[in-house]
């Protein structure tokens, strides 16, 4: 049981990490334009490449998880990506997180532990 939690935690870390890298890339790219110059910038952006690699690792790990563990146990645990995403919003982007969201986060983690039982 703990193995699936560890693997899904790693998978959701890659997933949330990819989202953080995507946001960093989007902030850097500036205003969207329908031009070759803009898309050339997008296609050569290292942040987006790192984002894609992170998503690729998450996807391959998810393939393995789906093959080895019950879907009813593995899929709900992907809600841990909310935990990692909110922590990243706080630490990386300096966002102020209201207490109600922290309470919600605790409830999500509690739900994950109930799924593991």
Secondary structure, DSSP 8 states (H G I E B T S, - for coil): -HHHHHHHHHHHHHHHHHHHHHHHHHHHH-S--SSHHHHHHHHT-HHHHHHHHHHHHHHHHHHHHHHHS-HHHHHHHTTHHHHHHHHHHHHTS-----HHHHHHHHHHHHHHHHHH-
